[in-house]
Amino acid sequence: MKKFKKEYLYRVNNGGATQLSGYANYPTSNIYNLYQSYNQYFQLSIIIGAVFYGLNLIDAYVFGHLFDYDISDDISLHAAPTMMSVPEYPVPSAPGLSLTFTF
């Protein structure tokens, strides 16, 4: 990126003369386009790196808070039949299923 920027600025300031011999056949507009594309990829890589670093910080923060969390064997789910009262229906109760979560 720096190479293309330096070449572009040299061409603009010196009336189109080239500084790098490998790019003498490239027009000035192409040199500028190459500089712009490398600059955009550089900026995009900085943004993606910052996002991944932020996700890593969030992951470490959550792990730190859950480090001492006690996961015991008492976690259970019990299902049992029950009779549920339904005041709007003519029948005072209806069969149902009761779920109890214990932790």
C-alpha positions as CSV (number, residue, x, y, z in Angstrom):
1,M,0.0,0.0,0.0
2,K,2.8,2.4,0.9
3,K,4.6,1.6,-2.3
4,F,1.6,2.4,-4.5
5,K,0.9,5.6,-2.5
6,K,4.5,6.7,-2.9
7,E,4.4,6.0,-6.7
8,Y,1.1,7.8,-7.1
9,L,2.3,10.9,-5.3
10,Y,5.6,10.9,-7.2
11,R,3.7,10.7,-10.5
12,V,1.3,13.5,-9.6
13,N,4.1,15.8,-8.4
14,N,6.5,15.1,-11.2
15,G,4.2,15.3,-14.3
16,G,3.7,11.5,-14.8
17,A,7.3,10.4,-14.4
18,T,7.7,6.9,-12.8
19,Q,9.7,6.1,-9.7
20,L,9.3,2.3,-9.7
21,S,10.5,0.6,-12.9
22,G,8.2,-2.4,-12.5
23,Y,5.1,-0.2,-12.7
24,A,6.1,2.1,-15.7
25,N,3.5,0.5,-17.9
26,Y,0.7,1.1,-15.4
27,P,-1.4,4.3,-15.9
28,T,-1.6,6.6,-12.9
29,S,-5.3,5.8,-12.4
30,N,-4.4,2.1,-12.0
31,I,-1.7,2.9,-9.5
32,Y,-4.3,5.0,-7.5
33,N,-6.9,2.2,-7.8
34,L,-4.3,-0.4,-6.5
35,Y,-3.5,1.9,-3.6
36,Q,-7.2,2.4,-2.8
37,S,-7.9,-1.4,-2.8
38,Y,-5.0,-2.2,-0.6
39,N,-6.1,0.6,1.8
40,Q,-9.6,-0.7,1.9
41,Y,-8.4,-4.3,2.6
42,F,-6.1,-2.9,5.3
43,Q,-9.0,-1.0,7.0
44,L,-11.3,-4.1,6.7
45,S,-8.7,-6.3,8.3
46,I,-8.3,-3.8,11.2
47,I,-12.1,-3.8,11.8
48,I,-12.4,-7.6,11.6
49,G,-9.5,-8.0,14.0
50,A,-11.1,-5.6,16.4
51,V,-14.4,-7.5,16.2
52,F,-12.7,-10.8,16.9
53,Y,-10.8,-9.3,19.8
54,G,-14.0,-7.9,21.2
55,L,-15.7,-11.3,21.0
56,N,-12.7,-12.8,22.8
57,L,-13.1,-10.2,25.6
58,I,-16.8,-11.0,25.9
59,D,-16.0,-14.7,26.0
60,A,-13.4,-14.3,28.7
61,Y,-15.8,-12.0,30.7
62,V,-18.6,-14.6,30.6
63,F,-16.2,-17.5,31.4
64,G,-14.9,-15.5,34.4
65,H,-18.4,-15.0,35.8
66,L,-19.3,-18.6,35.3
67,F,-16.1,-20.1,36.6
68,D,-17.4,-20.7,40.2
69,Y,-21.0,-21.6,39.0
70,D,-22.0,-24.8,40.8
71,I,-23.5,-27.5,38.6
72,S,-24.8,-30.1,40.9
73,D,-26.6,-33.4,40.2
74,D,-29.8,-32.1,41.7
75,I,-30.9,-30.6,38.3
76,S,-34.0,-32.5,37.3
77,L,-37.4,-32.3,35.4
78,H,-40.4,-34.1,36.7
79,A,-43.6,-34.7,34.8
80,A,-46.7,-35.8,36.6
81,P,-50.4,-35.9,35.8
82,T,-52.6,-33.4,37.5
83,M,-56.1,-32.1,37.6
84,M,-56.3,-28.4,36.6
85,S,-59.2,-26.2,37.6
86,V,-60.9,-24.4,34.7
87,P,-63.5,-21.9,35.9
88,E,-64.9,-21.0,32.4
89,Y,-65.9,-24.5,31.5
90,P,-68.9,-26.3,32.8
91,V,-66.7,-29.1,34.1
92,P,-64.9,-27.8,37.2
93,S,-61.5,-29.5,36.5
94,A,-59.7,-31.0,33.5
95,P,-56.8,-33.4,33.3
96,G,-53.4,-31.9,32.6
97,L,-49.6,-32.4,32.9
98,S,-47.5,-30.8,35.6
99,L,-43.8,-30.1,34.9
100,T,-41.5,-29.4,37.8
101,F,-38.0,-28.1,37.2
102,T,-35.7,-28.5,40.2
103,F,-32.2,-27.1,40.5
